[in-house]
Amino acid sequence: MKKVAVIKLAQKLSQFSDLWSPKIVAELNDSYIKLAKLKGEYVWHKHENEDEMFFVISGDLTIELRDTTLSLQPGDIVVIPKGVEHKPVAPSEVHVMLIEPKTTLSTGDSANTEDKKPTHGEWI
Amino acid sequence: MKKVAVIKLAQKLSQFSDLWSPKIVAELNDSYIKLAKLKGEYVWHKHENEDEMFFVISGDLTIELRDTTLSLQPGDIVVIPKGVEHKPVAPSEVHVMLIEPKTTLSTGDSANTEDKKPTHGEWI
């Protein structure tokens, strides 16, 4: 039987400081639960086959879409549906929990072949 | 294209008061994101085929397992792996976010037939 352990998000967040580098804290069926610290602007991108959930733990997060801009505060979530271009922007540091399918790669689907290690992010 | 909207958990929680009755607030790939208010003791149960995630928003939640007891506070998460018997206990009211596969039924897998409407919880 798998060990069942409580995961304290604040404690996990204290273990890293690099930005835009999601860390895996748990697996949930076919998804990973990740934590990330964001600051500044990310690039426009989309995930062709997977919805992505953002939950804001601290800070204010802006997510630009092509037709609107979303403003998230702590306690807010948003699901970016597959195929929707988005650009996260964090004027100040933001801490988020992400839930993404295990197949989601930061490098894009083209890297998801058996001879190439996917870059999901590391476990902490 | 699906509408993309920010979901404010506190606002959604203000819309219901019934206990042990998860409400769906979003879908994420093959899962639903749900909110629930818990108070008192639930029954021992397990989900044969699905892991279940609890994220504690407010209050203190105890989850009894057969071999240990987990204590969760706000900002803590736990993933109960499929097949693991668990019994949530909330001495005072607790608000949680749950993430469960769309196939998870409160009535158990035996009800998951096409001629019977599954009881996932209602949308709010």
gemmi code that builds the backbone of each chain (N, CA, C; Angstrom):
import gemmi

chains = {
    "A": [
        ("MET", (0.848, -1.200, 0.000), (0.000, 0.000, 0.000), (0.884, 1.250, 0.000)),
        ("LYS", (0.462, 2.227, -0.790), (1.211, 3.490, -0.809), (1.140, 4.159, 0.550)),
        ("LYS", (2.195, 4.837, 0.921), (2.166, 5.623, 2.143), (1.269, 6.833, 1.907)),
        ("VAL", (0.436, 7.118, 2.894), (-0.441, 8.275, 2.778), (0.076, 9.342, 3.721)),
        ("ALA", (0.454, 10.488, 3.196), (1.040, 11.526, 4.039), (0.384, 12.868, 3.758)),
        ("VAL", (0.240, 13.642, 4.812), (-0.265, 15.007, 4.668), (0.844, 15.863, 4.057)),
        ("ILE", (0.479, 16.664, 3.079), (1.437, 17.557, 2.428), (1.094, 18.988, 2.822)),
        ("LYS", (2.036, 19.637, 3.499), (1.822, 21.018, 3.935), (2.403, 21.925, 2.844)),
        ("LEU", (1.538, 22.634, 2.149), (1.999, 23.404, 0.990), (3.028, 24.462, 1.395)),
        ("ALA", (2.803, 25.123, 2.524), (3.740, 26.175, 2.950), (5.130, 25.591, 3.195)),
        ("GLN", (5.163, 24.400, 3.770), (6.451, 23.770, 4.055), (7.151, 23.397, 2.745)),
        ("LYS", (6.383, 22.878, 1.795), (6.958, 22.519, 0.483), (7.462, 23.772, -0.241)),
        ("LEU", (6.695, 24.857, -0.140), (7.097, 26.090, -0.825), (8.391, 26.659, -0.255)),
        ("SER", (8.668, 26.355, 1.017), (9.897, 26.879, 1.635), (11.133, 26.146, 1.134)),
        ("GLN", (10.921, 25.052, 0.381), (12.057, 24.227, -0.052), (12.665, 24.632, -1.379)),
        ("PHE", (12.086, 25.623, -2.039), (12.681, 26.052, -3.312), (12.411, 27.528, -3.533)),
        ("SER", (13.209, 28.110, -4.403), (13.029, 29.536, -4.666), (13.083, 29.861, -6.155)),
        ("ASP", (13.392, 28.875, -6.990), (13.487, 29.186, -8.418), (12.102, 29.449, -9.011)),
        ("LEU", (12.084, 30.336, -9.976), (10.833, 30.794, -10.572), (10.498, 29.987, -11.829)),
        ("TRP", (9.205, 29.901, -12.133), (8.737, 29.243, -13.360), (9.282, 27.823, -13.490)),
        ("SER", (9.393, 27.139, -12.346), (9.948, 25.788, -12.356), (9.110, 24.891, -11.436)),
        ("PRO", (7.956, 24.437, -11.924), (7.020, 23.674, -11.080), (7.661, 22.432, -10.462)),
        ("LYS", (7.344, 22.200, -9.198), (7.823, 21.026, -8.468), (6.637, 20.105, -8.192)),
        ("ILE", (6.853, 18.826, -8.350), (5.786, 17.857, -8.111), (5.736, 17.512, -6.628)),
        ("VAL", (4.542, 17.601, -6.038), (4.408, 17.247, -4.621), (3.540, 16.008, -4.402)),
        ("ALA", (2.764, 15.628, -5.398), (1.908, 14.447, -5.236), (1.403, 13.997, -6.596)),
        ("GLU", (0.966, 12.738, -6.653), (0.285, 12.294, -7.861), (-1.144, 11.927, -7.512)),
        ("LEU", (-2.010, 12.141, -8.472), (-3.450, 11.987, -8.267), (-3.993, 11.378, -9.547)),
        ("ASN", (-4.228, 10.079, -9.517), (-4.672, 9.378, -10.719), (-3.678, 9.655, -11.852)),
        ("ASP", (-4.127, 10.227, -12.950), (-3.217, 10.453, -14.074), (-2.606, 11.848, -14.075)),
        ("SER", (-2.702, 12.533, -12.931), (-2.198, 13.906, -12.868), (-1.122, 14.059, -11.802)),
        ("TYR", (-0.357, 15.135, -11.947), (0.559, 15.549, -10.890), (0.024, 16.815, -10.247)),
        ("ILE", (0.230, 16.925, -8.944), (-0.035, 18.166, -8.229), (1.316, 18.848, -8.062)),
        ("LYS", (1.399, 20.087, -8.510), (2.680, 20.791, -8.529), (2.559, 22.127, -7.813)),
        ("LEU", (3.683, 22.603, -7.325), (3.764, 23.949, -6.763), (4.750, 24.745, -7.600)),
        ("ALA", (4.457, 26.023, -7.776), (5.382, 26.867, -8.534), (5.392, 28.276, -7.968)),
        ("LYS", (6.534, 28.922, -8.149), (6.673, 30.341, -7.820), (6.837, 31.095, -9.134)),
        ("LEU", (6.061, 32.113, -9.306), (6.050, 32.863, -10.557), (6.347, 34.332, -10.276)),
        ("LYS", (7.117, 34.939, -11.138), (7.325, 36.395, -11.064), (7.763, 36.872, -12.436)),
        ("GLY", (7.104, 37.908, -12.907), (7.416, 38.417, -14.235), (6.437, 37.879, -15.259)),
        ("GLU", (6.851, 37.890, -16.506), (5.957, 37.462, -17.585), (6.423, 36.137, -18.165)),
        ("TYR", (5.477, 35.245, -18.411), (5.805, 33.997, -19.095), (5.489, 34.193, -20.579)),
        ("VAL", (5.747, 33.179, -21.367), (5.477, 33.287, -22.804), (4.049, 32.829, -23.117)),
        ("TRP", (3.518, 33.293, -24.221), (2.241, 32.777, -24.716), (2.413, 31.302, -25.055)),
        ("HIS", (1.506, 30.462, -24.582), (1.579, 29.043, -24.933), (0.208, 28.406, -24.753)),
        ("LYS", (0.096, 27.193, -25.206), (-1.133, 26.436, -24.977), (-0.780, 24.965, -24.866)),
        ("HIS", (-1.678, 24.210, -24.267), (-1.508, 22.765, -24.160), (-2.600, 22.146, -25.035)),
        ("GLU", (-2.201, 21.494, -26.091), (-3.174, 21.021, -27.080), (-4.173, 20.019, -26.517)),
        ("ASN", (-3.701, 19.160, -25.593), (-4.535, 18.027, -25.194), (-4.964, 18.018, -23.731)),
        ("GLU", (-4.567, 19.042, -22.968), (-4.826, 18.973, -21.540), (-5.303, 20.302, -20.980)),
        ("ASP", (-6.326, 20.233, -20.140), (-6.697, 21.385, -19.329), (-5.650, 21.535, -18.221)),
        ("GLU", (-5.485, 22.755, -17.758), (-4.511, 23.032, -16.695), (-5.200, 23.851, -15.614)),
        ("MET", (-5.059, 23.441, -14.353), (-5.655, 24.203, -13.256), (-4.621, 25.027, -12.510)),
        ("PHE", (-4.926, 26.292, -12.276), (-4.127, 27.162, -11.408), (-4.938, 27.432, -10.145)),
        ("PHE", (-4.328, 27.262, -8.997), (-4.915, 27.692, -7.714), (-3.918, 28.666, -7.099)),
        ("VAL", (-4.370, 29.876, -6.814), (-3.455, 30.888, -6.272), (-3.399, 30.766, -4.754)),
        ("ILE", (-2.191, 30.494, -4.255), (-1.955, 30.365, -2.815), (-1.639, 31.730, -2.206)),
        ("SER", (-0.752, 32.477, -2.860), (-0.429, 33.830, -2.382), (-0.034, 34.708, -3.556)),
        ("GLY", (-0.291, 35.993, -3.417), (0.031, 36.936, -4.483), (-1.114, 37.096, -5.472)),
        ("ASP", (-0.941, 38.024, -6.379), (-1.965, 38.299, -7.400), (-1.429, 37.874, -8.756)),
        ("LEU", (-2.197, 37.040, -9.434), (-1.770, 36.497, -10.721), (-2.679, 37.007, -11.840)),
        ("THR", (-2.053, 37.461, -12.904), (-2.804, 37.831, -14.098), (-2.553, 36.755, -15.153)),
        ("ILE", (-3.613, 36.326, -15.799), (-3.440, 35.408, -16.926), (-4.074, 36.066, -18.148)),
        ("GLU", (-3.228, 36.417, -19.102), (-3.754, 37.024, -20.325), (-4.227, 35.922, -21.260)),
        ("LEU", (-5.423, 36.115, -21.784), (-5.925, 35.263, -22.856), (-5.982, 36.151, -24.097)),
        ("ARG", (-6.229, 35.565, -25.249), (-6.223, 36.378, -26.465), (-7.372, 37.380, -26.489)),
        ("ASP", (-8.469, 37.049, -25.786), (-9.641, 37.921, -25.853), (-10.025, 38.570, -24.532)),
        ("THR", (-9.270, 38.263, -23.467), (-9.596, 38.868, -22.175), (-8.399, 38.712, -21.240)),
        ("THR", (-8.504, 39.307, -20.073), (-7.450, 39.161, -19.062), (-8.100, 38.726, -17.762)),
        ("LEU", (-7.551, 37.673, -17.151), (-8.079, 37.148, -15.899), (-7.224, 37.648, -14.737)),
        ("SER", (-7.882, 38.046, -13.642), (-7.160, 38.484, -12.446), (-7.480, 37.520, -11.313)),
        ("LEU", (-6.466, 36.886, -10.783), (-6.667, 35.908, -9.708), (-5.985, 36.362, -8.435)),
        ("GLN", (-6.694, 36.169, -7.329), (-6.155, 36.469, -6.008), (-6.109, 35.179, -5.195)),
        ("PRO", (-5.484, 35.221, -4.022), (-5.412, 33.998, -3.215), (-6.807, 33.413, -2.958)),
        ("GLY", (-6.932, 32.112, -3.128), (-8.225, 31.447, -2.964), (-9.012, 31.339, -4.255)),
        ("ASP", (-8.439, 31.837, -5.338), (-9.108, 31.741, -6.645), (-8.486, 30.606, -7.457)),
        ("ILE", (-9.328, 29.971, -8.268), (-8.816, 28.981, -9.205), (-9.295, 29.319, -10.616)),
        ("VAL", (-8.581, 28.796, -11.584), (-9.050, 28.880, -12.961), (-8.583, 27.615, -13.683)),
        ("VAL", (-9.417, 27.133, -14.573), (-9.029, 26.017, -15.427), (-8.848, 26.576, -16.840)),
        ("ILE", (-7.642, 26.481, -17.353), (-7.382, 26.897, -18.732), (-7.646, 25.666, -19.611)),
        ("PRO", (-8.704, 25.720, -20.418), (-9.028, 24.527, -21.222), (-7.940, 24.245, -22.256)),
        ("LYS", (-7.846, 22.987, -22.632), (-6.872, 22.611, -23.653), (-7.074, 23.457, -24.902)),
        ("GLY", (-5.971, 23.809, -25.513), (-6.037, 24.554, -26.764), (-6.148, 26.058, -26.613)),
        ("VAL", (-6.339, 26.541, -25.374), (-6.515, 27.983, -25.165), (-5.160, 28.633, -24.868)),
        ("GLU", (-4.776, 29.569, -25.714), (-3.506, 30.271, -25.506), (-3.598, 31.150, -24.265)),
        ("HIS", (-2.554, 31.115, -23.476), (-2.536, 31.919, -22.254), (-1.127, 32.354, -21.926)),
        ("LYS", (-1.058, 33.444, -21.180), (0.232, 34.026, -20.793), (0.134, 34.494, -19.354)),
        ("PRO", (0.711, 33.745, -18.422), (0.693, 34.174, -17.020), (1.630, 35.369, -16.803)),
        ("VAL", (1.173, 36.307, -16.010), (1.967, 37.489, -15.671), (1.845, 37.720, -14.164)),
        ("ALA", (2.986, 37.838, -13.505), (2.996, 38.048, -12.057), (3.853, 39.275, -11.751)),
        ("PRO", (3.200, 40.407, -11.555), (3.959, 41.641, -11.265), (4.828, 41.476, -10.011)),
        ("SER", (4.301, 40.813, -8.988), (5.075, 40.453, -7.800), (5.033, 38.934, -7.681)),
        ("GLU", (5.847, 38.379, -6.776), (5.922, 36.921, -6.701), (4.575, 36.306, -6.312)),
        ("VAL", (4.224, 35.267, -7.011), (2.971, 34.554, -6.787), (3.290, 33.082, -6.551)),
        ("HIS", (2.583, 32.469, -5.608), (2.741, 31.036, -5.382), (1.454, 30.343, -5.818)),
        ("VAL", (1.610, 29.330, -6.633), (0.438, 28.634, -7.168), (0.568, 27.127, -7.000)),
        ("MET", (-0.599, 26.484, -6.926), (-0.672, 25.036, -7.048), (-1.240, 24.753, -8.439)),
        ("LEU", (-0.613, 23.851, -9.154), (-1.040, 23.484, -10.496), (-1.448, 22.024, -10.490)),
        ("ILE", (-2.456, 21.687, -11.241), (-2.770, 20.273, -11.445), (-2.797, 20.023, -12.942)),
        ("GLU", (-1.929, 19.135, -13.355), (-1.750, 18.875, -14.781), (-1.630, 17.372, -15.011)),
        ("PRO", (-2.154, 16.893, -16.129), (-1.962, 15.481, -16.460), (-0.472, 15.129, -16.520)),
        ("LYS", (-0.160, 13.885, -16.201), (1.245, 13.450, -16.227), (1.847, 13.603, -17.613)),
        ("THR", (1.002, 13.652, -18.620), (1.510, 13.787, -19.989), (1.901, 15.213, -20.339)),
        ("THR", (1.572, 16.186, -19.468), (1.904, 17.581, -19.771), (3.402, 17.813, -19.624)),
        ("LEU", (4.005, 18.309, -20.662), (5.442, 18.555, -20.651), (5.706, 20.037, -20.844)),
        ("SER", (6.674, 20.546, -20.102), (7.006, 21.949, -20.282), (7.565, 22.195, -21.678)),
        ("THR", (8.099, 21.137, -22.270), (8.704, 21.286, -23.589), (7.735, 21.031, -24.734)),
        ("GLY", (6.515, 20.664, -24.389), (5.530, 20.437, -25.443), (5.417, 18.972, -25.805)),
        ("ASP", (4.331, 18.625, -26.457), (4.053, 17.232, -26.776), (5.092, 16.593, -27.676)),
        ("SER", (5.781, 17.378, -28.448), (6.726, 16.812, -29.400), (7.855, 16.049, -28.704)),
        ("ALA", (8.081, 16.328, -27.437), (9.165, 15.648, -26.721), (8.705, 14.367, -26.038)),
        ("ASN", (7.431, 14.041, -26.145), (6.895, 12.916, -25.401), (7.096, 11.586, -26.137)),
        ("THR", (8.327, 11.216, -26.293), (8.630, 9.938, -26.909), (9.400, 9.117, -25.895)),
        ("GLU", (9.397, 7.805, -26.086), (9.944, 6.942, -25.039), (11.456, 7.073, -24.872)),
        ("ASP", (12.113, 7.552, -25.903), (13.566, 7.656, -25.799), (14.021, 9.009, -25.270)),
        ("LYS", (13.066, 9.832, -24.856), (13.428, 11.164, -24.393), (12.742, 11.413, -23.066)),
        ("LYS", (13.484, 11.784, -22.091), (12.890, 11.969, -20.772), (12.027, 13.227, -20.764)),
        ("PRO", (10.771, 13.083, -20.383), (9.916, 14.268, -20.341), (10.330, 15.194, -19.198)),
        ("THR", (10.081, 16.459, -19.335), (10.409, 17.411, -18.278), (9.134, 17.918, -17.624)),
        ("HIS", (8.648, 17.118, -16.694), (7.432, 17.490, -15.961), (7.732, 18.459, -14.840)),
        ("GLY", (8.977, 18.491, -14.420), (9.346, 19.139, -13.169), (9.813, 18.048, -12.217)),
        ("GLU", (10.618, 18.455, -11.229), (11.159, 17.461, -10.298), (10.263, 17.310, -9.073)),
        ("TRP", (10.393, 16.192, -8.388), (9.672, 15.977, -7.130), (10.394, 16.701, -6.001)),
        ("ILE", (9.620, 17.251, -5.083), (10.216, 17.720, -3.830), (9.454, 17.069, -2.696)),
    ],
    "B": [
        ("MET", (-15.220, 27.851, -28.335), (-14.272, 27.797, -27.212), (-15.029, 27.910, -25.883)),
        ("LYS", (-14.612, 27.097, -24.920), (-15.225, 27.188, -23.591), (-14.945, 28.560, -22.984)),
        ("LYS", (-15.880, 29.044, -22.218), (-15.656, 30.273, -21.475), (-14.664, 29.977, -20.346)),
        ("VAL", (-13.725, 30.882, -20.182), (-12.746, 30.706, -19.113), (-13.051, 31.723, -18.034)),
        ("ALA", (-13.358, 31.260, -16.843), (-13.747, 32.186, -15.780), (-12.987, 31.878, -14.497)),
        ("VAL", (-12.661, 32.933, -13.789), (-12.035, 32.769, -12.477), (-13.099, 32.298, -11.490)),
        ("ILE", (-12.758, 31.324, -10.682), (-13.676, 30.792, -9.675), (-13.153, 31.190, -8.304)),
        ("LYS", (-13.962, 31.972, -7.597), (-13.563, 32.416, -6.259), (-14.158, 31.420, -5.261)),
        ("LEU", (-13.284, 30.661, -4.614), (-13.777, 29.576, -3.759), (-14.648, 30.105, -2.614)),
        ("ALA", (-14.253, 31.234, -2.022), (-15.031, 31.778, -0.901), (-16.441, 32.147, -1.348)),
        ("GLN", (-16.537, 32.694, -2.556), (-17.854, 33.087, -3.078), (-18.709, 31.839, -3.331)),
        ("LYS", (-18.085, 30.808, -3.884), (-18.826, 29.556, -4.133), (-19.272, 28.911, -2.814)),
        ("LEU", (-18.388, 28.968, -1.810), (-18.729, 28.362, -0.515), (-19.902, 29.070, 0.152)),
        ("SER", (-20.074, 30.348, -0.169), (-21.175, 31.107, 0.447), (-22.532, 30.717, -0.144)),
        ("GLN", (-22.506, 29.922, -1.211), (-23.753, 29.587, -1.915), (-24.455, 28.330, -1.391)),
        ("PHE", (-23.830, 27.638, -0.453), (-24.508, 26.451, 0.072), (-24.112, 26.232, 1.522)),
        ("SER", (-24.930, 25.472, 2.213), (-24.629, 25.236, 3.625), (-24.797, 23.770, 4.012)),
        ("ASP", (-25.270, 22.952, 3.084), (-25.484, 21.550, 3.458), (-24.145, 20.819, 3.609)),
        ("LEU", (-24.128, 19.873, 4.527), (-22.897, 19.166, 4.887), (-22.775, 17.862, 4.103)),
        ("TRP", (-21.537, 17.440, 3.892), (-21.262, 16.148, 3.239), (-21.965, 16.032, 1.882)),
        ("SER", (-22.014, 17.153, 1.170), (-22.711, 17.174, -0.114), (-21.886, 17.976, -1.122)),
        ("PRO", (-20.841, 17.358, -1.680), (-19.911, 18.087, -2.550), (-20.608, 18.730, -3.752)),
        ("LYS", (-20.197, 19.954, -4.051), (-20.720, 20.702, -5.195), (-19.609, 20.831, -6.245)),
        ("ILE", (-19.969, 20.647, -7.480), (-18.986, 20.748, -8.558), (-18.823, 22.208, -8.960)),
        ("VAL", (-17.581, 22.683, -9.012), (-17.343, 24.070, -9.436), (-16.590, 24.160, -10.758)),
        ("ALA", (-15.959, 23.081, -11.181), (-15.212, 23.129, -12.445), (-14.898, 21.714, -12.890)),
        ("GLU", (-14.597, 21.573, -14.181), (-14.089, 20.282, -14.643), (-12.676, 20.474, -15.170)),
        ("LEU", (-11.892, 19.448, -15.003), (-10.472, 19.498, -15.310), (-10.116, 18.150, -15.922)),
        ("ASN", (-10.008, 18.128, -17.243), (-9.755, 16.868, -17.938), (-10.819, 15.835, -17.520)),
        ("ASP", (-10.417, 14.723, -16.950), (-11.401, 13.693, -16.595), (-11.878, 13.797, -15.149)),
        ("SER", (-11.609, 14.937, -14.518), (-11.967, 15.093, -13.107), (-12.912, 16.270, -12.885)),
        ("TYR", (-13.568, 16.242, -11.737), (-14.325, 17.395, -11.275), (-13.595, 18.012, -10.089)),
        ("ILE", (-13.663, 19.337, -10.007), (-13.205, 20.060, -8.829), (-14.457, 20.383, -8.036)),
        ("LYS", (-14.453, 19.962, -6.771), (-15.649, 20.102, -5.945), (-15.328, 20.847, -4.651)),
        ("LEU", (-16.343, 21.460, -4.081), (-16.232, 22.060, -2.754), (-17.212, 21.345, -1.832)),
        ("ALA", (-16.799, 21.181, -0.587), (-17.708, 20.539, 0.373), (-17.520, 21.144, 1.751)),
        ("LYS", (-18.606, 21.094, 2.508), (-18.562, 21.478, 3.918), (-18.788, 20.214, 4.736)),
        ("LEU", (-17.920, 19.995, 5.686), (-17.957, 18.762, 6.471), (-18.077, 19.108, 7.951)),
        ("LYS", (-18.860, 18.349, 8.664), (-18.913, 18.481, 10.130), (-19.435, 17.180, 10.694)),
        ("GLY", (-18.723, 16.669, 11.679), (-19.110, 15.399, 12.273), (-18.291, 14.266, 11.676)),
        ("GLU", (-18.827, 13.063, 11.762), (-18.093, 11.885, 11.291), (-18.731, 11.319, 10.035)),
        ("TYR", (-17.926, 10.949, 9.081), (-18.441, 10.275, 7.897), (-18.257, 8.773, 8.114)),
        ("VAL", (-18.684, 8.004, 7.148), (-18.548, 6.551, 7.285), (-17.211, 6.085, 6.704)),
        ("TRP", (-16.758, 4.935, 7.150), (-15.599, 4.298, 6.532), (-15.952, 3.942, 5.093)),
        ("HIS", (-15.088, 4.292, 4.155), (-15.343, 3.916, 2.762), (-14.039, 3.941, 1.986)),
        ("LYS", (-14.095, 3.440, 0.782), (-12.931, 3.518, -0.103), (-13.429, 3.622, -1.530)),
        ("HIS", (-12.544, 4.109, -2.388), (-12.851, 4.185, -3.810), (-11.912, 3.202, -4.499)),
        ("GLU", (-12.491, 2.148, -5.069), (-11.657, 1.060, -5.607), (-10.716, 1.494, -6.720)),
        ("ASN", (-11.185, 2.434, -7.553), (-10.430, 2.721, -8.771), (-9.867, 4.130, -8.881)),
        ("GLU", (-10.081, 4.945, -7.856), (-9.686, 6.345, -8.001), (-9.030, 6.898, -6.750)),
        ("ASP", (-7.944, 7.621, -6.956), (-7.377, 8.418, -5.878), (-8.290, 9.630, -5.667)),
        ("GLU", (-8.284, 10.139, -4.451), (-9.118, 11.309, -4.117), (-8.245, 12.334, -3.410)),
        ("MET", (-8.306, 13.597, -3.848), (-7.532, 14.650, -3.194), (-8.406, 15.514, -2.308)),
        ("PHE", (-7.934, 15.754, -1.084), (-8.550, 16.717, -0.172), (-7.602, 17.899, -0.024)),
        ("PHE", (-8.112, 19.100, -0.182), (-7.360, 20.326, 0.139), (-8.184, 21.065, 1.185)),
        ("VAL", (-7.586, 21.337, 2.332), (-8.335, 21.995, 3.407), (-8.257, 23.510, 3.237)),
        ("ILE", (-9.427, 24.123, 3.071), (-9.525, 25.575, 2.913), (-9.640, 26.245, 4.276)),
        ("SER", (-10.511, 25.711, 5.133), (-10.637, 26.261, 6.490), (-11.058, 25.150, 7.442)),
        ("GLY", (-10.655, 25.299, 8.698), (-10.987, 24.297, 9.709), (-9.934, 23.203, 9.784)),
        ("ASP", (-10.100, 22.346, 10.751), (-9.165, 21.235, 10.963), (-9.868, 19.918, 10.642)),
        ("LEU", (-9.253, 19.147, 9.771), (-9.864, 17.886, 9.322), (-9.018, 16.711, 9.782)),
        ("THR", (-9.683, 15.724, 10.327), (-9.028, 14.464, 10.671), (-9.485, 13.414, 9.663)),
        ("ILE", (-8.553, 12.658, 9.148), (-8.933, 11.525, 8.303), (-8.357, 10.270, 8.935)),
        ("GLU", (-9.259, 9.415, 9.402), (-8.799, 8.161, 10.000), (-8.531, 7.147, 8.901)),
        ("LEU", (-7.384, 6.519, 8.990), (-7.082, 5.369, 8.138), (-7.061, 4.155, 9.052)),
        ("ARG", (-6.983, 2.964, 8.501), (-7.024, 1.776, 9.358), (-5.780, 1.651, 10.228)),
        ("ASP", (-4.665, 2.254, 9.756), (-3.425, 2.087, 10.516), (-2.851, 3.389, 11.080)),
        ("THR", (-3.517, 4.512, 10.804), (-3.008, 5.778, 11.331), (-4.112, 6.821, 11.258)),
        ("THR", (-3.839, 7.997, 11.786), (-4.799, 9.100, 11.715), (-4.071, 10.317, 11.169)),
        ("LEU", (-4.655, 10.936, 10.161), (-4.057, 12.113, 9.539), (-4.734, 13.372, 10.076)),
        ("SER", (-3.947, 14.396, 10.364), (-4.501, 15.682, 10.815), (-4.172, 16.740, 9.792)),
        ("LEU", (-5.184, 17.359, 9.239), (-4.975, 18.380, 8.206), (-5.484, 19.735, 8.677)),
        ("GLN", (-4.691, 20.753, 8.373), (-5.064, 22.126, 8.680), (-5.177, 22.910, 7.373)),
        ("PRO", (-5.660, 24.137, 7.427), (-5.779, 24.917, 6.187), (-4.428, 25.010, 5.463)),
        ("GLY", (-4.454, 24.794, 4.174), (-3.232, 24.816, 3.372), (-2.586, 23.448, 3.228)),
        ("ASP", (-3.215, 22.445, 3.831), (-2.689, 21.076, 3.714), (-3.492, 20.297, 2.679)),
        ("ILE", (-2.810, 19.380, 1.996), (-3.516, 18.472, 1.093), (-3.143, 17.034, 1.435)),
        ("VAL", (-4.003, 16.131, 1.019), (-3.660, 14.718, 1.099), (-4.324, 14.010, -0.081)),
        ("VAL", (-3.638, 13.033, -0.600), (-4.217, 12.192, -1.639), (-4.476, 10.823, -1.016)),
        ("ILE", (-5.728, 10.438, -0.970), (-6.079, 9.097, -0.486), (-6.038, 8.165, -1.694)),
        ("PRO", (-5.066, 7.261, -1.725), (-4.945, 6.391, -2.905), (-6.153, 5.458, -3.047)),
        ("LYS", (-6.398, 5.070, -4.265), (-7.498, 4.138, -4.513), (-7.338, 2.907, -3.643)),
        ("GLY", (-8.456, 2.403, -3.175), (-8.437, 1.179, -2.386), (-8.169, 1.367, -0.912)),
        ("VAL", (-7.807, 2.591, -0.494), (-7.470, 2.816, 0.913), (-8.720, 3.271, 1.688)),
        ("GLU", (-9.084, 2.481, 2.683), (-10.241, 2.842, 3.499), (-9.940, 4.086, 4.326)),
        ("HIS", (-10.916, 4.993, 4.359), (-10.716, 6.222, 5.117), (-12.040, 6.710, 5.682)),
        ("LYS", (-11.914, 7.488, 6.748), (-13.092, 8.010, 7.436), (-12.814, 9.453, 7.841)),
        ("PRO", (-13.368, 10.413, 7.119), (-13.173, 11.818, 7.492), (-13.951, 12.157, 8.769)),
        ("VAL", (-13.317, 12.933, 9.611), (-13.947, 13.389, 10.854), (-13.654, 14.877, 11.016)),
        ("ALA", (-14.707, 15.659, 11.216), (-14.551, 17.105, 11.380), (-15.248, 17.532, 12.665)),
        ("PRO", (-14.479, 17.698, 13.733), (-15.080, 18.089, 15.016), (-15.836, 19.418, 14.894)),
        ("SER", (-15.257, 20.368, 14.132), (-15.946, 21.620, 13.816), (-16.062, 21.693, 12.294)),
        ("GLU", (-16.806, 22.647, 11.797), (-17.033, 22.700, 10.349), (-15.730, 22.939, 9.585)),
        ("VAL", (-15.565, 22.176, 8.546), (-14.375, 22.245, 7.706), (-14.817, 22.469, 6.265)),
        ("HIS", (-14.089, 23.315, 5.558), (-14.367, 23.517, 4.136), (-13.211, 22.937, 3.332)),
        ("VAL", (-13.542, 22.115, 2.369), (-12.506, 21.444, 1.588), (-12.770, 21.579, 0.088)),
        ("MET", (-11.671, 21.520, -0.667), (-11.765, 21.348, -2.110), (-11.366, 19.905, -2.390)),
        ("LEU", (-12.162, 19.230, -3.202), (-11.903, 17.838, -3.559), (-11.639, 17.763, -5.052)),
        ("ILE", (-10.748, 16.914, -5.454), (-10.603, 16.644, -6.875), (-10.749, 15.146, -7.069)),
        ("GLU", (-11.748, 14.786, -7.868), (-12.083, 13.380, -8.050), (-12.375, 13.118, -9.520)),
        ("PRO", (-12.026, 11.952, -10.011), (-12.394, 11.594, -11.386), (-13.904, 11.669, -11.578)),
        ("LYS", (-14.313, 11.990, -12.807), (-15.742, 12.094, -13.095), (-16.464, 10.779, -12.823)),
        ("THR", (-15.716, 9.692, -12.821), (-16.324, 8.383, -12.577), (-16.609, 8.114, -11.105)),
        ("THR", (-16.093, 8.988, -10.198), (-16.310, 8.759, -8.768), (-17.747, 9.069, -8.388)),
        ("LEU", (-18.395, 8.107, -7.771), (-19.785, 8.257, -7.380), (-19.901, 8.152, -5.879)),
        ("SER", (-20.727, 9.007, -5.311), (-20.920, 8.934, -3.869), (-21.584, 7.620, -3.481)),
        ("THR", (-22.281, 7.031, -4.422), (-23.001, 5.793, -4.129), (-22.165, 4.547, -4.374)),
        ("GLY", (-20.933, 4.741, -4.855), (-20.075, 3.581, -5.085), (-20.126, 3.113, -6.520)),
        ("ASP", (-19.139, 2.339, -6.892), (-19.016, 1.908, -8.283), (-20.197, 1.069, -8.754)),
        ("SER", (-20.868, 0.412, -7.852), (-21.948, -0.479, -8.269), (-23.074, 0.273, -8.975)),
        ("ALA", (-23.161, 1.586, -8.757), (-24.230, 2.363, -9.388), (-23.824, 2.926, -10.746)),
        ("ASN", (-22.603, 2.674, -11.146), (-22.110, 3.297, -12.371), (-22.506, 2.510, -13.618)),
        ("THR", (-23.787, 2.469, -13.870), (-24.283, 1.816, -15.071), (-25.018, 2.867, -15.886)),
        ("GLU", (-25.143, 2.626, -17.177), (-25.671, 3.669, -18.049), (-27.143, 3.986, -17.816)),
        ("ASP", (-27.860, 3.046, -17.218), (-29.286, 3.296, -17.015), (-29.578, 3.925, -15.652)),
        ("LYS", (-28.530, 4.311, -14.955), (-28.733, 4.880, -13.626), (-27.906, 6.162, -13.531)),
        ("LYS", (-28.548, 7.225, -13.115), (-27.836, 8.503, -13.081), (-26.837, 8.525, -11.925)),
        ("PRO", (-25.591, 8.785, -12.226), (-24.605, 8.817, -11.147), (-24.824, 10.050, -10.257)),
        ("THR", (-24.441, 9.945, -9.018), (-24.576, 11.071, -8.104), (-23.204, 11.624, -7.760)),
        ("HIS", (-22.716, 12.470, -8.644), (-21.409, 13.096, -8.444), (-21.492, 14.269, -7.511)),
        ("GLY", (-22.683, 14.819, -7.372), (-22.863, 16.130, -6.757), (-23.343, 17.078, -7.830)),
        ("GLU", (-23.999, 18.164, -7.377), (-24.548, 19.117, -8.354), (-23.555, 20.248, -8.627)),
        ("TRP", (-23.732, 20.909, -9.751), (-22.923, 22.080, -10.071), (-23.435, 23.305, -9.320)),
        ("ILE", (-22.529, 24.145, -8.898), (-22.941, 25.475, -8.418), (-22.136, 26.496, -9.190)),
    ],
}
model = gemmi.Model(1)
for chain_id, residues in chains.items():
    chain = gemmi.Chain(chain_id)
    for i, (resn, *xyz) in enumerate(residues, 1):
        res = gemmi.Residue()
        res.name, res.seqid = resn, gemmi.SeqId(i, " ")
        for name, pos in zip(("N", "CA", "C"), xyz):
            atom = gemmi.Atom()
            atom.name, atom.element = name, gemmi.Element(name[0])
            atom.pos, atom.b_iso = gemmi.Position(*pos), 0.0
            res.add_atom(atom)
        chain.add_residue(res)
    model.add_chain(chain)
structure = gemmi.Structure()
structure.add_model(model)
structure.setup_entities()
